[in-house]
Amino acid sequence: MLRLTQERRRRGLTQAAVARMTGIHPAAISQLEAGTAHPWPGWKARLARALNVPADELFREVADDGPAT
């Protein structure tokens, strides 16, 4: 799982909520988390600000810490 997904879940946010917070389309958030799309240049910064995580850590693999939400 990506750190992006882990942090979103940890905060109890849906992909739609993250999309609203960042201005990134919900389908794009889903694709980023699934690893089927790469972020546009400004997306990493917007996601990092929204989740308060360093941008360079958002797309690294982390251990799955629970059920999917």
Secondary structure, DSSP 8 states (H G I E B T S, - for coil): -BHHHHHHHHTT--HHHHHHHHT--HHHHHHHHHTSS---TTHHHHHHHHHTS-GGGTTSB----S---
